[in-house]
Amino acid sequence: MNKNALYFPYINIPNSKWLTETLLYWDKLSSIVPYEFTQNTNLLEDHMADLHSAGLVDFVMPVSHFSELNDFENTFIKIAEIWKSLNENNVFEYSKIHIEKLGDLGPNLVELGVAEWTDYPWLNMPTPLAHIFMAYLATELGKVSDLNVTPLTDISVDIRYTNDAEKARIREYILSEMLPIPTNTINIDKLLKFKQDYGHLTKNFRNRIEQECDNILADSSENIEDRLLQIRNNLKDEQAEIEDSMRSISNDIIFTSILPLIGTLSSGLNSPQAILGAGLAVASTTYQIVSNLTVNSENRRKPLAYATLVGKHFQ
């Protein structure tokens, strides 16, 4: 199972709630970036450069992997031919694609009439087709074992040209419900601190959510939307139980363990009997504290405890 994600279609990942959720879910997020952007980060938007500098976003240069992409150019030419035949009379806005992302496709796409040269090193392509191309490129890069990435996007893309698009939709819905992040912009320092403290819990949470996504897709006995709602409710109920348990244990540590200990120690130790009684109280209280901390630690290792910690730290 992949532990990292690869964003498309843009170089700069929008600074949004989606970005925060994604960075909390995956170990690392990458973007498809031309070589010159990796050498001169001033070409990036400020927040993107900051994310890279903080180690939260990596760069994937397609020119380093074209040799590993099987029949990349020929396959997309066929896709572009089909797209053109379906949209011959339609008018679209255009988007720019850097030639490093195209491999040897540029001249062929221009000849086909679905792209045109603009300011070098950029090629203009109808925006819907440009998005399809980036989805196709990200999907093919996702097959490169060394990258260990799952393609992700925050825009709508024709699912015929992507892998696991339905799973991505289901995952995004579940995460929007499980990770209640109110802000639309990212606080890098806060996110780094959280990942430093709790990043070791991400894998179990991600494995659980991925398994639920697979279960929804595999169950053809009912409407997928009904199944999604059922899974969502089950997960929320389970998360609420973990949250209540963690809160209760924290209160027990304070009110049934620490406060009686303080009372015992502050009552005065004026006799051997008092000293012996205080010692027994300390031993009993210490045992209770250790027991509660052990249970609390076990709760935190449960997959959905991660979502509770996110809610606690980002609300």
Residue, then its C-alpha position, 0 to 999 in steps of 0.5 A: m500500500n502506498k504511503n505517499a501521494l502525488y498531486f495533480p494537475y498544477i505545480n503549486i498545490p492550492n493552500s486549502k483545507w484539502l491540502t491540510e487533510t492530505l498532509l495529515y493523511w499521507d506520510k508525504l505529498s509530492s507535486i509534478v514539477p519541472y527541473e527549473f522549478t526545483q533549482n529556483t524555488n522563487l518560481l513557486e508560489d510562496h506557500m508552496a516554497d515554504l511547504h517544500s522547505a519544511g519537508l512537507v512537499d517533495f518534487v517529482m520531475p517527470v523527465s527522470h521517469f519517462s523511461e519507466l513509463n510504458d508506451f506513454e506517448n503513443t497511449f496519450i495520442k490515442i486518448a487525445e484523438i478520441w477527445k478531439s473527435l468528441n469535442e470537435n465543435n466545442v470551445f474551451e479555455y486553455s491551460k499551459i503545460h510545461i514541455e518537460k511534462l510532455g516528453d516527446l508529445g509536444p509536436n505530435l499534439v500540435e500536429l493533431g490540432v489539440a495544442e499550440w505553442t506559446d511562450y517557451p517552455w509552455l504549450n497551450m492545451p484545452t483545459p479539459l484535455a490538459h487536466i486529462f493529460m495530467a491525470y494520465l501522467a500522474t497515474e503512470l507515475g503512480k506505477v513507478s515503484d520507487l516513487n510509492v505514490t497515489p495520484l490525488t487531485d482536488i478538482s473534477v477529472d474525467i474518471r475514464y482516464t484515471n485509476d482509482a478515481e472512485k476510491a479517491r472520491i470515497r476517501e475524500y468524503i470520509l476524511s472530510e468527515m473524520l478530520p474536522i479541520p475548520t481553517n482553509t489555510i495551512n499553519i506549517d509550524k502547527l502541522l509540523k509539530f503535530k506530525q512530529d508528535y503523532g506521525h507514527l500513528t498515521k499508518n494505522f489510521r490510513n490503513r483502516i480508511e483504505q480498507e473501508c474504501d475497498n470494502i465499499l467498492a467491493d460491496s455490490s449488494e447495495n447502493i454505494e452512496d448508502r454504503l458510504l453513509q453507513i460506513r461513515n456513521n460507523l466510523k464516527d460512532e467508533q471515533a466518539e467512543i475512543e474520544d470519550s474513553m480518552r477524555s474519561i481516563s484523562n479526568d481519572i488521572i487528575f481527579t482520582s489519582i493526582l488530587p488524592l495524592i496531593g491531599t495525602l502529602s499536604s496533610g502532614l507526616n507527623s508520625p510513623q503511622a502517617i509516614l507509612g500511610a502516606g507511603l501506601a497512598v503514594a504506591s496505590t496512587t502511582y499504580q492507578i496513574v500507571s494503569n490509567l496511562t497504560v489504558n490511555s496509551e492503548n486507546r491512542r494506538k487505535p486507528l481512529a484515535y488519530a482522527t480524535l487527536v487531529g480534531k483536538h489539535f486543529q480546532 
